[in-house]
Amino acid sequence: MSKKSVFIVSFLTFSVSIFPQKSIDQKVDALLKKMTIEEKIGQMNQYNDDWTSTGPVTVDNEKAAQIRNGQVGSLLNCLGTARVRSWQKMAMQSRLKIPLLFGQDVIHGFKTTFPIPLAEAASWDLSAIELSARIAAIEASASGINWTFAPMVDIARDPRWGRVMEGAGEDPYLGSRIAYARVKGFQGEKLGSVNSLMACAKHFAAYGAAIGGRDYNSVDMSNRLLWEVYLPPFKAAVDAGVSTIMNSFNDLNGVPATGNKYLQRDILKGKWGFDGFVVSDWGSIGEMINHGNVKDEYEAALSAITAGCDMDMESRCYKNNLEQLVKDKKIDVSLIDDAVRRILRKKFELGLFDDPYRFCNADREKAALNDPEHSKIARQMAEKSIVLLKNENQLLPLSKELKTIAFIGPLVKSLKQNKGFWDIDVPNTDSTFIVSQWQGLQNKVGQSTKLLYAKGCEIEGNDQSGFAKAVETAKQADVVILSIGERRDMSGEAKSRSNITLPGVQEELVRAIMATGKPVVVLINAGRPLVFNYITDSVPAILYTWWLGSEAGNAIADVLFGDYNPSAKLPITFPRSVGQIPIYYSHFNTGRPATNDEDRNYRSAYTDLSIYPNYEFGYGLSYTTYQYSDLKMTAKTMNVNGKIGVSAIITNTGKYAGEEIVQLYIRDKVGSIVRPVKELKDFIKIHLNAGESKTVTFSIDKEKLSFYNQRLEWVAEPGEFDVMIGASSADIRLKDSFELLN
Ligand code: GLC
C-alpha cells in the first residue's frame, strides 16, 4: 500500500475514532431540528398511488406537488422499480430530501403467489412459513417495496368473516408462533438488508371478533379475553421486532381502535415498549366521525395523535388539521415529534437516506421475479398446506397406472382463482404463470393415463345444464376428481357471508357424480371453512385445498398421487352449520357441559344439532397412520418456578413416510377464572419413515400454566393440571396429570 494510501486509511480510522459515526437517533434528532412543522406533518401523511386501490379512493391531483414540497412520507400500492423511482425522484426535490416509504399488501407472496395465510397456517410448519415470507420479501423489495402490511395476526373464530383467510386461525398459541415466524421472514435477520421489508402486524386490535362476523363491525369483549386471546399474536410480533403496527377499523368496547389510547399508548408503546410506528388503516382516522366518536376531522386528528397513531393512511386528517391543533394548543408539538422520530428512524434503518433508490434496481428486479427456485418453494409450501379430511378405504393416493381419470368442476381449469384474495398482479410480468389444477394433473400422469374434463357447472348460479355431460364423462372414468368451492374473492376484505355452504349448485353436481357409483375425490377450494355436510358424510375422499397460489396444480397432483403425503392440520374449527358459530375447541366447560350427542337434555347444546363441529381444530389425516405411546413425565408435581418434562413415542405404523404434527394440550382443572377444557401449549412436526419411531419431548413451565386473572395479572395458580398429547384437539392419544404446588 502506498504511503499516501496508508495516510488516508490512518486519517479515516483516526477521525472515526474521535468523531464516531452518529447513531441513528442522533441523525434523526439532527434532521428533526431542521424540519418545519409542515414537513414534520408531511412524514405522517401516506397516500395511495394509482396502481390499484384497497379502499375508497380520494381523487387528488396534487400528490406530485405535495411530494416535491415534502408533505408526503409514504405511498402505498405503487409497484415496480420504474414507478417507485419516479416518485422517489420527486421526493429528492424537496428541501430536506427525505425519502418516501413504499408500502404494499404483500400478504402471501408477491409475483410468486404462495398459499393464502390460513392455508399456510394449516402446515404448522414455522420454518416453511418463515421461508414463504422471506421469498415474498426478496421479490417485493426488488420491485421498489420496503414495507409490507403483513402479517395479519387477527385471531378469528367466525368463518362468516371473510378476512379469516388472511390470518392464522382461532388459536392464540399457534397464531403467536406464526406471527413471530412471518415477521422474521419479512424483515430478515436485520432491517437494512436490501431484500428485507418492514413488517406490519395488523389489525390492532381484535378486528377478528367483529360481531356477527360482519367486516368492520363493532367488537365487544372483556379486557380479560382481549389479553388472553387477541393480544398475544401482536405481542409475539413485537417480540420478533416488528417495525410497524396497523390499527384497526373496529371500535373496541365503544372506542375506535384508531383513537384508542389504551391499545396504542398504554399497551403497545407503554407496557410492551414498541419503538416502531403505528399506521392507521385506510381512512380509519376520518372514519371515527362515522363511528360517532368525534365531531369532525379536526377532532379525529386530535383523537388519533393523542392515542398514539403515528401515520395517517389516506384520510388527510393529519395533513389538514395537525398544525392548527398545535396553534390552538390542543396538542403539544412533542406528540408530532415523537411520531416523526419513529418514522424517520425506520427510514434510516432501511438505508433510504444512504441510497433512496436502493430498492429500485431493475436488474435485481428482473432476476428476483424470475427465480425458478421461488416456484419450487411455493410448491412445497402448497403441498404442506393441503388438509386430507377423509380417505375411506385408502382411495388416495391414486395410482399413476390409472387408465382414465375424469377431472370435473368449475375450478379445474381456473388460473387466477388459485391465487386467492390479496394476490398481486405485478405489472409487466406474466403473472398468469399459475399452474392450473388441470395442468398439474397433466404434468403428473403418464401417456398411459387418459384425462377427461367437464366443467359441470359454474361456481354460482342454478344452471345444471352441464350435469349431463359431467355425468357422462364420469361414467367413462376409473376415478373422478371434483374441484369445487368458492370464488377466490368470496373471502377476503369486505367479503363476509351469512351463508357459508357451497355456492350455486355444486353440491348437486357432487350428488349427480356420486350417483354414478364411481370412486370420487373432492377438492374444496376456499378461503374460509365452508359447510359441506353431505360431502363429509358421502364422499370417500376429501382434500381441503384452500387457495394454493402459483403452484396449486402441481401441489395438488403431488398429493393426489402420493408424491407428497398430506400432513396439514386445521388451524380453525369447521362448523356443521353457520348456526353453530362461534364454535372453537378451547371453550369453557360451563356448568352443564354436553359430553356427547345423547346427553343434551338440560345441557349446553342445541336440541337440533350435534354438539360436534364438522372438523375440529388440529384435525388432518395422512396416507399413513401414527401410534402415540409411552407418555412419560419427569415429575407429578412442580413448583411455580420449576419445570416438568413430558415425552412420548410416535410411531409411523403405516406404509408411507410422512410428517405428523404432535400437539400438546393442557387443562387447568380449577381456576379463579374458569379455564378452557384444553389449550394448545406446544406442538412439534416430525418426519417418520414407515415403521420408524421417534420420541418427542415438551417442557412445561409456569408460562404454559398462566392466565390473566380477574385483576389482569398473569398468574399460574396452584392445583391439578391435565396434560394431553394429541393428533388433534379432539383426538387425544395420551393423557396424564400433575400438580402445581404453591
Ligand atoms: C385495507 C386493509 C388493510 C390494508 C390496507 C392497505 O383496507 O384493511 O389490511 O393493509 O387497507 O391496503
Residues whose N, C-alpha, C, O or C-beta is under 5 A from the ligand:
A	BS01	GLC	T54 G55 D105 F149 D281 W282
